[in-house]
């Protein structure tokens, strides 16, 4: 058999076929550094237009400020992951969103030159990687919660839906302009859509609200990809399985991190390889506890693969989390990576 690259194996998953081995979702980009214990190459290479990057410099404390002016704070206890600065909300009244929410001006951009520079900087390796272009940043729901906080943000969606739609329409105009002017240059294999709209127990919003206030704006920004037949992978944490049927209208073929509070076995049985599940790993469960042994971590990796990889439609995406530099956390990450790369590589040879 001719040599099959990581890219070609992942494309099998995207086409609904059974791959030769269980791929592990690892994205090569400055935001996602390589796992030091990873023996096999990364699967995906991420791309984002420079037009979608924040125009704001870091704060004096070194905190990142996102494209809509929200300041993020990272902590060592979360391994460097960041959240909006507590207690600081830029938008207090949704009806006055236009006074606060200002998109970067795209009117004078030389798209040909910008795209050329972006692609040179990204150095996309289309032979070995699946190229995924992120569009829409963190997503409309998350941006509203960043700007207002959850209490006021959710109240705004219920009490002032027209103002919320006006703001989302404004944001989606910005992202649509970027998508229309970049996608023919970047030529991605897949587009990434992100929005965390659920808790561990249920979605934050009803399906009626999802269809009225969120879905139309996802579709708007994704339309250039849909018009070109480029598939979409969604990132949505929590128990959001209620939305799956609507995802297919958005060209979605994959879902990460497909967390275990959803009925993942039922979803796989119902949809087969129509929707590949990327994740299915319980990072907050027993593996995340302080007494998890090497044997237990490795066992959980094998059980996850056994449960979800049969027939294809599954990509392993999981890790363990803890304070940066913590030796025990580092060891658990190593055990996980070693087991994925030994057991998963031979799973379909049985």
C-alpha positions as CSV (number, residue, x, y, z in Angstrom):
1,X,0.0,0.0,0.0
2,X,1.2,3.5,-0.9
3,X,2.3,5.7,2.0
4,X,-0.7,7.5,3.5
5,X,-0.1,10.9,5.2
6,X,-1.8,12.2,8.3
7,X,-3.7,14.6,6.0
8,X,-5.0,11.8,3.7
9,X,-6.1,9.7,6.7
10,X,-8.0,12.7,8.2
11,X,-9.6,13.4,4.8
12,X,-11.1,9.9,5.0
13,X,-12.8,10.9,8.2
14,X,-14.1,14.0,6.6
15,X,-15.5,12.0,3.7
16,X,-17.3,9.6,6.1
17,X,-14.9,6.7,5.4
18,X,-13.2,4.5,7.9
19,X,-9.6,5.7,8.2
20,X,-6.5,3.6,8.4
21,X,-5.8,4.7,12.0
22,X,-7.5,6.8,14.7
23,X,-6.4,10.4,14.1
24,X,-5.7,12.7,17.0
25,X,-6.9,16.3,16.6
26,X,-3.8,18.4,17.0
27,X,-3.6,21.7,15.2
28,X,-0.3,23.2,14.3
29,X,-0.3,27.0,15.0
30,X,1.3,29.4,17.5
31,X,-1.8,29.1,19.7
32,X,-1.5,25.3,19.9
33,X,2.2,24.3,20.4
34,X,3.2,20.8,19.6
35,X,2.8,18.2,22.3
36,X,6.4,17.4,23.3
37,X,5.5,13.7,23.6
38,X,3.9,13.5,20.2
39,X,5.6,11.1,17.9
40,X,3.4,11.5,14.8
41,X,2.9,14.8,13.0
42,X,0.1,17.1,13.7
43,X,-3.1,16.6,11.8
44,X,-4.3,20.1,11.0
45,X,-2.7,23.5,10.3
46,X,-4.8,26.5,11.3
47,X,-5.2,29.6,9.2
48,X,-6.7,33.0,10.1
49,X,-6.7,36.1,8.1
50,X,-4.8,39.0,9.7
51,X,-7.9,41.1,9.0
52,X,-9.6,39.1,11.8
53,X,-6.8,39.8,14.4
54,X,-7.3,42.2,17.2
55,X,-6.2,45.8,16.5
56,X,-5.6,46.3,20.3
57,X,-2.1,45.9,21.9
58,X,-1.7,43.9,25.1
59,X,-2.4,45.8,28.3
60,X,0.4,47.1,30.6
61,X,-0.1,43.9,32.6
62,X,0.4,41.8,29.4
63,X,-3.2,40.8,29.1
64,X,-4.6,40.1,25.6
65,X,-7.4,42.4,24.3
66,X,-9.7,40.8,21.7
67,X,-11.1,42.2,18.5
68,X,-14.1,43.8,20.3
69,X,-12.0,45.4,23.1
70,X,-12.5,42.7,25.8
71,X,-9.5,42.2,28.1
72,X,-8.5,38.6,28.9
73,X,-6.6,37.3,32.0
74,X,-4.7,34.1,32.0
75,X,-3.7,32.2,35.2
76,X,-1.0,29.6,35.9
77,X,-3.6,27.4,37.6
78,X,-5.4,26.9,34.3
79,X,-2.3,26.2,32.4
80,X,-2.2,29.6,30.8
81,X,-5.8,29.6,29.5
82,X,-7.6,32.9,29.7
83,X,-11.0,34.3,30.5
84,X,-12.5,37.8,30.3
85,X,-11.2,40.0,33.1
86,X,-13.7,39.5,36.0
87,X,-16.2,42.2,36.7
88,X,-15.3,44.3,33.7
89,X,-18.1,44.7,31.1
90,X,-17.8,47.0,28.2
91,X,-21.4,47.0,27.3
92,X,-24.1,47.7,29.9
93,X,-27.1,48.5,27.6
94,X,-27.6,46.3,24.6
95,X,-29.7,49.1,22.9
96,X,-26.6,51.2,22.8
97,X,-24.3,48.5,21.4
98,X,-23.4,50.7,18.4
99,X,-21.7,53.2,20.8
100,X,-19.3,50.4,22.1
101,X,-18.9,47.7,19.5
102,X,-16.7,48.9,16.7
103,X,-15.4,46.6,14.0
104,X,-11.9,47.3,12.5
105,X,-12.2,49.2,9.2
106,X,-11.8,46.9,6.2
107,X,-12.6,49.5,3.5
108,X,-9.0,50.3,2.6
109,X,-7.6,46.8,2.7
110,X,-5.7,45.6,-0.3
111,X,-7.0,42.0,-0.1
112,X,-4.6,40.6,-2.8
113,X,-1.5,41.9,-0.9
114,X,-2.9,41.0,2.5
115,X,-3.8,37.5,1.5
116,X,-0.4,37.1,-0.1
117,X,1.4,38.1,3.1
118,X,-0.9,36.0,5.3
119,X,-0.2,32.9,3.2
120,X,3.5,33.5,3.2
121,X,3.5,33.9,6.9
122,X,1.3,30.9,7.5
123,X,3.5,28.7,5.2
124,X,0.6,26.2,4.7
125,X,1.7,22.7,4.0
126,X,-1.1,21.3,2.0
127,X,0.6,18.0,1.4
128,X,0.8,16.9,5.0
129,X,-1.8,18.9,6.8
130,X,-5.6,19.4,6.7
131,X,-5.9,23.2,6.3
132,X,-8.6,24.7,8.6
133,X,-9.6,28.4,8.3
134,X,-11.2,29.9,11.4
135,X,-14.0,32.4,10.6
136,X,-16.0,34.4,13.1
137,X,-13.7,34.3,16.1
138,X,-15.2,33.0,19.3
139,X,-18.8,33.3,18.1
140,X,-21.7,35.6,18.6
141,X,-23.1,34.1,21.8
142,X,-19.6,34.2,23.5
143,X,-18.9,37.8,22.3
144,X,-22.2,39.0,23.8
145,X,-21.4,37.3,27.1
146,X,-17.9,38.8,27.0
147,X,-19.2,42.3,26.4
148,X,-22.1,42.2,29.0
149,X,-21.5,39.2,31.3
150,X,-23.9,36.3,31.5
151,X,-26.6,37.9,33.5
152,X,-27.1,40.9,31.4
153,X,-26.2,39.1,28.2
154,X,-28.9,36.5,28.6
155,X,-31.4,39.1,29.7
156,X,-30.6,41.1,26.6
157,X,-31.4,38.0,24.4
158,X,-34.7,37.6,26.1
159,X,-35.8,41.2,26.6
160,X,-34.2,43.0,23.6
161,X,-33.8,40.4,20.8
162,X,-34.0,43.0,18.0
163,X,-31.0,44.9,19.4
164,X,-29.1,41.7,19.8
165,X,-29.8,40.8,16.2
166,X,-28.7,44.3,15.1
167,X,-25.4,43.8,16.9
168,X,-24.9,40.3,15.5
169,X,-25.7,41.4,12.0
170,X,-23.1,44.2,12.3
171,X,-20.5,41.6,13.5
172,X,-21.5,39.1,10.8
173,X,-21.1,41.8,8.1
174,X,-17.5,42.1,9.3
175,X,-16.8,38.4,9.2
176,X,-18.6,37.9,5.9
177,X,-16.4,40.5,4.3
178,X,-13.3,38.7,5.5
179,X,-14.6,35.3,4.4
180,X,-15.6,36.5,0.9
181,X,-12.2,38.1,0.4
182,X,-9.9,35.4,1.7
183,X,-11.4,31.9,1.2
184,X,-10.4,31.8,-2.5
185,X,-6.9,32.5,-1.6
186,X,-6.5,30.3,1.4
187,X,-8.4,27.4,-0.2
188,X,-9.0,25.6,3.1
189,X,-10.1,21.9,3.3
190,X,-12.4,22.9,6.1
191,X,-13.8,26.0,7.9
192,X,-13.9,26.2,11.7
193,X,-17.0,27.7,13.4
194,X,-16.8,28.4,17.2
195,X,-19.4,29.3,19.8
196,X,-19.9,27.8,23.2
197,X,-23.6,28.0,23.8
198,X,-24.2,25.4,26.5
199,X,-23.6,24.5,30.1
200,X,-22.7,21.0,31.2
201,X,-26.4,20.3,31.7
202,X,-28.3,22.1,29.0
203,X,-28.0,24.9,26.3
204,X,-28.0,28.4,27.6
205,X,-30.8,29.2,25.1
206,X,-33.9,27.5,23.7
207,X,-33.9,26.1,20.2
208,X,-36.3,28.9,19.3
209,X,-33.8,31.5,20.4
210,X,-30.9,29.6,18.8
211,X,-32.8,29.6,15.4
212,X,-33.7,33.2,15.7
213,X,-30.7,34.9,17.2
214,X,-27.7,32.7,16.4
215,X,-28.1,30.3,13.5
216,X,-28.8,33.0,10.8
217,X,-25.6,34.8,11.6
218,X,-23.5,31.6,11.5
219,X,-25.0,30.8,8.1
220,X,-24.3,34.3,6.9
221,X,-20.6,34.2,7.7
222,X,-20.3,30.6,6.4
223,X,-22.1,31.3,3.1
224,X,-18.9,31.7,1.1
225,X,-17.7,28.3,2.3
226,X,-21.1,26.7,1.7
227,X,-21.2,28.2,-1.9
228,X,-17.9,26.5,-2.6
229,X,-18.7,23.2,-1.0
230,X,-16.2,23.6,1.8
231,X,-17.3,21.6,4.9
232,X,-17.5,23.0,8.4
233,X,-16.4,21.7,11.8
234,X,-18.0,23.3,14.9
235,X,-16.5,23.8,18.3
236,X,-19.2,23.9,20.9
237,X,-18.6,22.8,24.5
238,X,-21.3,21.4,26.9
239,X,-24.5,19.5,26.3
240,X,-25.5,21.0,23.0
241,X,-26.7,17.9,21.2
242,X,-30.2,19.5,20.7
243,X,-28.7,21.7,17.9
244,X,-27.2,18.9,15.8
245,X,-30.0,18.7,13.2
246,X,-29.7,22.4,12.6
247,X,-25.9,22.1,12.2
248,X,-26.4,20.2,9.0
249,X,-28.0,23.3,7.5
250,X,-24.7,25.0,8.1
251,X,-22.6,22.5,6.3
252,X,-21.2,21.0,9.5
253,X,-19.7,17.6,9.3
254,X,-17.6,17.5,12.5
255,X,-18.0,18.5,16.1
256,X,-15.4,19.1,18.8
257,X,-14.9,18.6,21.6
258,X,-18.1,16.4,21.6
259,X,-18.1,16.2,25.4
260,X,-19.4,13.3,27.4
261,X,-22.4,15.0,29.0
262,X,-24.0,14.5,25.5
263,X,-25.5,11.1,24.5
264,X,-22.5,10.4,22.3
265,X,-23.2,6.7,21.8
266,X,-26.7,7.5,20.8
267,X,-25.5,10.3,18.4
268,X,-23.0,8.0,16.8
269,X,-25.7,5.3,16.4
270,X,-28.2,7.8,14.9
271,X,-25.9,9.8,12.5
272,X,-23.1,7.3,11.8
273,X,-20.3,9.0,10.0
274,X,-22.4,11.9,8.8
275,X,-21.1,13.8,11.8
276,X,-17.6,12.9,12.9
277,X,-17.1,13.2,16.7
278,X,-13.9,14.8,17.7
279,X,-13.3,14.4,21.4
280,X,-15.5,12.1,23.5
281,X,-12.9,12.4,26.3
282,X,-13.9,13.1,29.9
283,X,-11.2,15.5,30.9
284,X,-13.0,16.6,34.0
285,X,-13.9,13.1,35.2
286,X,-11.7,10.6,37.1
287,X,-8.7,11.1,34.8
288,X,-8.6,14.7,35.9
289,X,-8.4,13.8,39.6
290,X,-5.2,13.9,41.6
291,X,-5.1,10.2,42.2
292,X,-5.4,9.0,38.6
293,X,-2.7,6.4,38.0
294,X,-0.8,5.7,34.8
295,X,-2.6,2.5,34.3
296,X,-6.0,4.2,34.7
297,X,-5.2,7.0,32.2
298,X,-4.1,4.5,29.6
299,X,-7.1,2.3,30.2
300,X,-9.4,5.3,29.7
301,X,-7.8,6.1,26.4
302,X,-8.4,2.6,25.2
303,X,-12.0,2.5,26.4
304,X,-12.7,5.8,24.6
305,X,-11.3,4.5,21.3
306,X,-13.1,1.1,21.6
307,X,-16.4,2.9,22.2
308,X,-16.3,5.5,19.5
309,X,-13.9,4.5,16.7
310,X,-15.6,1.5,15.2
311,X,-16.4,2.1,11.6
312,X,-14.8,5.6,11.6
313,X,-16.4,8.9,12.4
314,X,-14.1,9.5,15.4
315,X,-11.1,11.7,16.1
316,X,-9.4,11.5,19.4
317,X,-9.2,14.9,21.1
318,X,-8.4,14.9,24.7
319,X,-5.9,16.0,27.3
320,X,-5.5,16.5,31.0
321,X,-5.3,19.9,32.6
322,X,-3.5,21.4,35.6
323,X,-1.1,24.1,36.7
324,X,1.6,25.0,34.2
325,X,4.8,23.1,35.0
326,X,3.1,20.6,37.4
327,X,5.1,17.4,37.1
328,X,2.1,15.1,37.7
329,X,0.0,16.8,35.0
330,X,3.0,16.6,32.6
331,X,3.2,12.9,33.3
332,X,-0.5,12.3,32.7
333,X,-0.3,14.2,29.3
334,X,2.6,11.9,28.4
335,X,0.7,8.7,29.3
336,X,-2.3,9.9,27.3
337,X,-0.2,10.7,24.2
338,X,1.7,7.5,24.3
339,X,-1.4,5.4,24.6
340,X,-3.3,7.3,21.8
341,X,-0.3,6.8,19.5
342,X,0.2,3.1,20.2
343,X,-3.4,1.9,20.6
344,X,-5.0,4.2,18.1
345,X,-2.5,3.6,15.3
346,X,-3.3,-0.1,15.2
347,X,-7.0,-0.1,16.1
348,X,-8.3,-0.8,12.6
349,X,-5.7,-3.6,12.0
350,X,-7.7,-5.8,14.4
